Amino acid sequence: CSLLPLEKMENNKIKKMKRLGSFELPDFFNYPPYFTLQPVGATREVQVRVWKQLILDYCQSQRIYIVSLDDDFPLFSNPVIERSLSREAKELFLSALVTEGMVQDDAKQHHFTTAWLICRACRVDGQESQQVKENGLEGTMPVEDIRSGFDTRGTELAGIDSSVIMRALRLLEQNGKAAVFKVNDCEGVKFCV
């Protein structure tokens, strides 16, 4: 079974799942072969590419930071066409994102931390200092202020899980873009912009 080109799928008169909550789904989500790992290398490359992008886009739009292989993640099934990704497919797509540094893997708990936030914070194209400034994250500050401080209200950082923030900060620290420190029981960070 091969994958139809995405433009040909638009013309098919099949039942379609167009949205997942407020998120608009791409056309491939309604084509059953995309839910089965494809055996042909070139076809699988296309499949992996579109699923990687879908996972990141969905997680960003829904503010999802952790994806567990053991939980029912709504993106991994389409009840309209009665298809779900196998565990192997989920692992393949998420592992491909790990390889690209877009997701962090916590293999012990089968959790993957989506890194749309981390990737945005780790940009190497010179925009990281602008983002730090736009989000009011200049200077030294308590880590808790990143998720609940006045300057981050109304941003994608507001209310983010503290474990996700710490993973992002550790990655930034490894890349020389932040320094994480602890004073008494309070963790702090200094961004290097």
KAMO-V183259 format. One record per pair of residues at least 4 apart in sequence whose C-alpha atoms are under 6 Angstrom apart, sorted by sequence separation. I is the first residue (numbers start at 1). GAP is how many residues later the second one is. D is the distance in Angstrom with one decimal. If there is no record, write none. Layout:
# KAMO-V183259
{{I;GAP;D} {I;GAP;D}}
This chain:
# KAMO-V183259
{{19;4;5.4} {54;4;5.9} {59;4;5.6} {78;4;5.8} {85;4;5.8} {91;4;5.7} {98;4;5.7} {106;4;5.9} {115;4;5.5} {133;4;5.9} {145;4;4.0} {169;4;6.0} {173;4;5.6} {182;4;5.7} {19;5;4.6} {59;5;4.6} {78;5;5.3} {97;5;5.1} {98;5;4.6} {106;5;5.2} {123;5;5.7} {132;5;5.0} {133;5;5.9} {153;5;5.4} {172;5;5.0} {173;5;4.6} {182;5;4.3} {19;6;5.3} {38;6;5.1} {77;6;5.7} {97;6;5.4} {98;6;5.7} {106;6;6.0} {152;6;5.6} {172;6;5.4} {173;6;5.4} {181;6;5.8} {182;6;5.9} {18;7;5.4} {77;7;4.0} {105;7;4.6} {181;7;5.3} {76;8;5.8} {104;8;5.6} {180;8;5.8} {76;9;5.5} {104;9;5.1} {180;9;4.4} {103;10;5.5} {147;10;5.4} {148;10;5.7} {179;10;5.5} {103;11;4.7} {147;11;4.5} {179;11;5.2} {103;12;4.8} {147;12;4.9} {178;12;5.5} {102;13;5.0} {147;13;5.5} {178;13;4.2} {16;14;5.6} {178;14;5.2} {136;15;5.3} {177;15;4.9} {135;17;6.0} {52;41;6.0} {69;41;5.7} {68;42;5.8} {68;43;4.3} {67;44;5.7} {143;44;5.7} {48;45;5.8} {67;45;5.1} {142;45;5.9} {143;45;4.9} {66;46;5.6} {142;46;4.1} {66;47;4.4} {141;47;5.5} {65;48;5.6} {66;48;5.8} {141;48;5.6} {35;49;6.0} {65;49;5.1} {140;49;5.6} {35;50;5.1} {118;50;5.1} {140;50;4.3} {139;51;5.7} {129;64;4.9}}
